[in-house]
Amino acid sequence: MPCLHAFAEFVYRHAPAPGILTLVLAVVAAVVSTPMVVDRIKGSWWGHAVLFVILGSIAAMEIMVINHADVENQEHFGTLLWQFNEQSRHFDEQRQTMAANLQAIKDLDSYLRQRSSIRTKIEPFTKPSLKQRAFELSAAILQHLASREFFARTPALNSSKSFEQDASMWVAYDRQTVEEYKEKFEFAVRKIRDEFAAQGLTDTYVQQFTNTDPINSTSVRVLAEGIGRLAKQLKD
């Protein structure tokens, strides 16, 4: 068995493309069928045996090469499918982040317009309401994510090696995005979460990703969206 395995490896490494050995087999068969060769091996069992071994070996190697090429094609197709799914997932995440950022800006703008239309005396240096601060915080986080996504390098469908390198770079970039969120927004998010809790308002994602660190930028996005949902539950 080790010898057979070594032979197979040799064939896979050094054999030509599928179909070449079939052509070689046809040429050899044509040669051995010539009258001169037929006369020389006529009545010689060892001559027939040698021809059988030669022709059989060529045919066997061609079958092995074809099978190996089929396996490689299946693996290549699987790799391309994985690359396509990863690229689609990345594009979808970018789309959702941009859409969430736009919605947060609209919510904040709508609230501020509504407040400005109310004719009441506002004392100078009045602290913004919890609703306003929540809308602003949600929009600020999503704006940060959107700006990061804008400059993120999207993995491109290419060779397996280069795609994996690109994907690794994107994972590192995503991890850095989370670290920047923690540095810039985590304290404010925890504080505003407690203010909402004091009014009996909670959100599943806000609770989950403030009790534990967000695992990626998607977690940060759904957390920011959760803050926006909480803000909408407050009275104006």
Secondary structure, DSSP 8 states (H G I E B T S, - for coil): -HHHHHHHHHHHHH--STTHHHHHHHHHHHHHTSHHHHHHHTT-HHHHHHHHHHHHHHHHHHHHHHHHHHHHHHHHHHHHHHHHHHHHHHHHHHHHHHHHHHHHHHHHHHHHHHHHHS-----TT----HHHHHHHHHHHHHHHHHHHHHH-----S--HHHHHHHHHHHHHHHHHHHHHHHHHTHHHHHHHHHHHHHTT---HHHHHHHHS--SSHHHHHHHHHHHHHHHHTS--
